[in-house]
Amino acid sequence: MNEFVSVSDKDKTQTSSLSARQIIEPLGLILFLVLFFGYLGSEMGLSNMFNTLFNTAHDLLLHTVLFLMGITVLAGALSRLLTEFHVISLLERLLMPLMRPVFNLPGRAAMAAMMTFFSDNPAIISLTKDKRFSSSFKPHELISLTNFGTAFGMGLIVITFMATLESAPGQNFLNAALVGLAGAMVGAVISTRLMQRLTASDIKAINLNNLNSKNSELPEDHDNSPVWLRGLNSILDGGKSGVEMGMAIIPGVLIISTIVMVLTFGPSAEGYTGAAYEGVALLPKLAGELSWLFQLLFGFDHPELVAFPITSLGAVGAAMSLVPNFISQGIISESDIAVFTAMGMCWSGYLSTHTAMLDTLGFRKLTSKAIIAHTIGGLCAGVAARYIYLLVQNLF
């Protein structure tokens, strides 16, 4: 009887604890939503607030998401074509000698850089789980590929997007985007090496066999189809993967960018009208308190620009959607584009992918160290891009 009472009391305690959590979490969320939308509504007016949110999301979908999807489809087709005809393999061989002295990684890491540069961060997972690829890595080197791959993730898309923007008719940001690529490489080196240093002691005794799948995922070259058919299939398959990537960025762009824009931009010249891209300008007010620091590190002359690196933490596609509006307002320079390219490419949504990537490899507990290392790497990428740009300007 005593045992029955004890078990019953224990069940009641567990039920009570669970019920408390179920009450606190929804109440906390409701309180946050009331405070957030209450603040926006008190500044903009309730009707204007909702109209601005919907109009901003709609405009982003039509003029930014579809443009980005066009880039992802073409980039996907190009990357698959380059892979099919062994251009990626050739680049891998050319880059191999740089891997050990620069990134402290085996030469095969060049393949990881190429795959993520032409696609996205998670492409690194299929490589790390393949024993033919991972056998030449030490454990801490293999785990650092999450940072290494993220620094190259969506690189082609970010650079292409930035390079095709126009500050004026016939004037693009190609040179600034290339400087940003150089800055991203600096961030990649710092993030990768720092991750190796932070995790070396944690995973010394790990058996690499735990990371390898039984079945290889690396592509084999057994296609004996005619050259023209291989080219056609690779373009179409790559385009399909580009569509998938374009679809995947829609939630980030519409949700994150809409909220960030409302917090970044102020009312229009006529006041609050419910038009797209109006807001309460909260982020610039907060960033204005540290404007001297952003000016010193990144050369930002306008506090609104801090919205780009903040948004990149979660989704670089959403961050890129901010840039056309900055250009239309005339608050962005070539130097800023270089910094955006570097930080956008280096960070490329790592807060939303690092946990999943490390969890897939079985090392979720190292997520905090990966995030710390990559945060530092991304900041260094932005600083490097700023001062490389100034150096290039002075030399030429």
Salt bridges, closest charged atoms under 4 A:
GLU25 OE2 - ARG21 NE 3.10
ASP59 OD1 - HIS63 ND1 3.04
GLU84 OE2 - ARG230 NE 2.73
ASP130 OD1 - ARG132 NE 3.60
GLU141 OE2 - ARG100 NH1 2.85
ASP202 OD2 - LYS369 NZ 2.37
GLU220 OE2 - ARG132 NH1 2.98
ASP221 OD2 - HIS86 NE2 3.49
ASP359 OD1 - ARG364 NH2 3.15
